[in-house]
Amino acid sequence: RIAMDLHDDIGGNLTALTLMTSLLKEKEVEPSRKLLFEKIGEASDKMVQDMNEIVWALNITNDSLISLMSYIRQYASSRLSASGINLEISEPLNYPEMFVSGRTRRNIFMIIKEIINNAIKYAGTKKIDMKILLDDNLRIIISDNGTGMPEKFTHQTINGGGNGLNNIRKRVDMLNASILFKNEKGLTVVFDMPLKNFENKE
């Protein structure tokens, strides 16, 4: 019910705000005001995206591994395409039917989202490879051919690197998972979580 209300009420209002801002920007001739409307529109777009992610996490019909991986694949594809970065994904043909709670789904998604956004902002890359492996663990490997990461930030036990990197590590700790950053002709990030950790229904 909460997810439905968020989508229908708040989501509808935010979408309307985005459209009205776009119309005002097109009609405005004064540069500073035009820029202001553009910034408001960008903020509205981001709020819509953030709200959609929360709605997805709240919706119990998405409490599965296949839903999680489908959402990650969809986000990565649209975000990187919009940024002019080529994405190649390799993944299992089938995923096991297993429960993944909304909290766990959101934490994993936010980790991958932050990795992708960091690559867009800082790596200077034109290509990203994402490999999804399944055995006793879920392993997501994201590699780019960009500038890499300063060595002092690559070891998983070292704090630092800004709020984004620290937030990744906090989410990893909450999942009882692990993450590794390696400079290899760019940056390779390996997220690793035992499948048995998904059994906790919280």
Salt bridges, closest charged atoms under 4 A:
ASP5 OD2 - ARG1 NH1 3.21
ASP8 OD1 - HIS7 ND1 3.10
GLU28 OE1 - ARG33 NE 3.10
ASP50 OD2 - LYS46 NZ 2.81
ASP50 OD1 - LYS113 NZ 3.60
GLU53 OE2 - LYS113 NZ 2.99
ASP63 OD1 - ARG105 NH2 2.83
GLU91 OE2 - ARG73 NH1 2.99
ASP129 OD1 - LYS127 NZ 2.69
ASP135 OD2 - ARG139 NH1 3.59
GLU184 OE2 - LYS182 NZ 3.85
ASP192 OD2 - ARG139 NE 3.12
GLU202 OE1 - ARG103 NE 3.71
